[in-house]
Amino acid sequence: MTSLTLSTAPTIANAVDGKWVVREVAKRVEFVLNGKALGDLVAITEIGPLDYQVTPFEHLHVDGAAVLAGEASFDSDAQDPSRVPLLVCSCGDLMCGALTVRVSRDDHAVAWTDWAWEDQYRPPLMLDSLTSAVFDADDYDRVIQEAVTLAAANVEPDTVMRVRAPGPWWRNIRRVAQERTDEQAMLGWLMAQAVAPKIGEAHGSYHDFLVSLDAAQDLIAGAASSKRSRDDRHRRAALQALLVVEDSEHRNSLPPETLNAVRWYLERLQS
């Protein structure tokens, strides 16, 4: 029998809210098979890491326990209702791609077989490196009920950050704002704001991360507004703050445009 336990794993969601680019980092249910996290098992297959996917338990429009029990379909448009998505896009659309298995059951055991990556556009990509898993039926039922509770405890995101797309609007007529790489655009993308928790409400290493980001923003924006060349002391201070941001475990909480701007400035300050 395969042992099945639970943990949590980070999941990332990006959105555009008007002129704001928003990034949320939350926790999702993580299945652990024989002591190995599902995310780690999938990351070494041909599809690679699935940082933006969630389980059915994070989707409020479905009964996650019924889906994992094979008693309900995740999506009424699914081509094969006997296949269950273990990891699927946070938007809930199977066409974005999903890690699926076939769930079968008898009186004593539940089996996950025929692992695949599906997007409904192409034939399923079978993942032969992921072997069948067979669970004790009673243990399986208990774990999926625990997953319901775990998902409910992590509804709110851990972090929310946003950054305003740099303007003015006429600079973006011929291309989207993300395609601009001039210094004015990079400075705009650098100015991400912590929405939740705010810098004054954050704790521990995340607070230190936000403080370093804030310092880098002040130093670089100050130099830009004064139109003076950065002296060595200013350059070292800005470089050190950016290095802390780049090396932090929390860097993925930044909108991708902001992280790109951090690296853009690092390259220039280190040259």
N, C-alpha and C positions, 0 to 999 in steps of 0.2 A: 504494500500500500504506500501511496505517496502522502507525506504529511503536508497539511495545508494550514498555514497560520496567516496572520495579518500584520502589516506595518503601514506606514504612510510614506509617500514619495512626493516630491514637489512637482507641480504642474504649472505651466505658464499659459497665460491668455493675453493676447494683444488685441486692442480695439482702437477705433478712431471715434472720438466724440467731438464733432465739430472740427475745430482746428487743433484739438488736443489729441495726442497719441498717448494711449493709456496702456500700462502693463501691470498685470496682476500676477502675483505668485501665491499659490494656494497649496494645500495638502490634499492629495487624493488617496483613496484606499490602494494599498499595495498588496498583492497576493505574494505569499512566500511559499515556494514549493521545495520541500526537503532542505529548508534553510537558505534557499537562494531566491532573492527578489525577482519577480517576474520582469521588472524593468531591466535588470542586469542580464537576465537570460536573453531577452529580446535584443538588447543593444549589440550583442556579438553575432546576430544573424545578419542576413543580407539587407534587412530593412533598417537596421541601426537604431539609435536611441529614439524614444517616443516621448519627448519632453512636453508636448502640447496635448497629449491624449489623457482622458480620464476613464473611469470605469462606469458601468451603468448606474452605480450607486450615487454618483454625483449628478445624475440627470433627474430633475424633479418630475419630468413628464412620464417617467416609466417606473414600474415597480422593480427595482433592482434585484430583490430577492427572488421574485418570480421569474425574471429573465435568467438569472444564474441557475435556477432550479430547472430550467427548460420548460417552464409552465406558461410562459408568455413571450411574445416576440418583442424585441427591442424596437423594431420599426415595421409597420404594416406593409411597407414596400420591399422588405427584405426578400431577396430572391430565393433563399433557402431558410425558412424559419427554424430549422433544427440547428442552425449554426448560431452561436452566441458571441457577441463582441465582448472581449475582455478589456480592451483599450480602444477608445473611439474618440473622435474629435469632440471638443467641448461644446460645439454647436449642435451635436447630435445627428449630423448628416453622415450616413454611411458612405456617401460618395466621396467624402474627404479622406477615406481610408480607415480601416479598422483591423485590429488583430482579433481574429476569430478562432473559435474551436467548435467542434461538434460535441454536444453534451448528450450522453446517454446514461441510463440509470436502470438498475434492477433493485431488488429488495435489500441488497447488502452494500452496493457500491455505486459510485458516480464516476464516470470517466470523461476526461477531456482528450479528444483525439483529433487528428487531421488539422493541425495548426495551419493557419494561412493568413495572408494579408489580402484584404479584399477592398475594392473601391467601387464595385458595381459597373465600372466601365470596361474592365478587362477580366479575363478568367482569373480566378484566385491564384495567388502566388503561394504555393505550398511550402511550408517551412519544415523541411524534413529533419533539420537539426534539433527541433523541439520535439521531444519524444512524448508519447502518450502518458497521461497521469491518471491514476486510479485512486480514488479516495474512499474511505469508509463513509457510508451514506449518512450515518448519524452525526459524525464529525463534520461532514460537509454542510449539513443543514444548520448546525450550530454556528459554523464560521460565517456563513452568508448572513445569518441574523446579526452576528457581531459586526459585520461589514456595514449593515444599515445604520447601526448605532455610531460606528466610527465616522462614517460619512456625514451624519447629522451633526457631529461634534466639530466638524471642520468646514462648515458651510461658508463662513466668512474668509476672505483671503488673508494671508499673513501680511502681505505688503501690497500697496498700490502706489505707483508712481506715474506721473504724467509729464509731458513736455509739449509746449506749444510749437506747432510747425512754424518755422521762421518765415517772416514776411519781408517786405511788403508783397502783396498778392501779385503785382505785376512781374516780380522776379521769377514767379513760378508758372508763367503763362505757357512757356514752351516745354516745360518738364515738371514732373511732380517734385515736391519739396525735398523728398528723400534722395533725389538724384543730384542735388546741388552739393558741391564740395568746396565752395568758396569760404573764406574765413568768417564772413558774416553769418552764413548758414551754419557753420560748425559751432560758432559761439551760441547761436540760438538753440541748436540741438543739445548743447552742453547743459543748458539751464533747466534740467529736470527738477520737478518738485515732488517731495514726499507727501502723498495725500493721506495715507494710513499705514502705519502710524506716522504722525508728523515728527519732525526732528526733536521737538521738545518732549514727545511722548515715547520715543524709541528707547530701547535699553540694550546694554551689552554691545556685542560686536556690530549689530545693525546701527546703533547710535553712532559708534565710531566711524562706520562707513559713511553715514550721512554727514557727519561733521567734516570729514575729509572732502567729500563732494562739494559741500558748501564752501569750504576754504578754497578749493580749486576754482570754483565758479567766481568767487570774489576777486581772487588774484588775477585771473585771466580777463574777466570783464573790466576790472580796474585798469589794466594795462591797455586794453582796447579803447576805452573811453578817453584816456589821457593822450592816446596816440604817441606814447613814448616807447622806445625800445626797452625791453625788460632788462634790468640789471642782473648781475649774477645772483644776488641774494633772492630777488624776486623769482628768477627762473628756477632756482633750487627749491624754493618753497612750493611753487606751483607744481614742479616735477614730482616732489615728494608726495604731495596730496593726491596727484593723479595716480601715482604708483600704488598708493594704499587702496584707491578705488579699484584699479585694475586687478590687484592681487587678492581682493576681498572675496570671500565665499558668497557675498551678497551682490556681486556685480551683475548677475543675471536678473536682479530685480529692476535694473534700468531698462527703459525702452531701448530697443536695439539701435536706434538712431543716436541716442545719448552715449551708449557704449562705444559706438563707432567714433563719435566726436572725442571721447576720452582718448582713444587710441590715436586719433589724428593729431591731437595736441601732444601726446607723448612722443610721437615720432618726430615732431618738429622741435620740441624742447630738448630731446636727446641728441639731435643732429649737431 
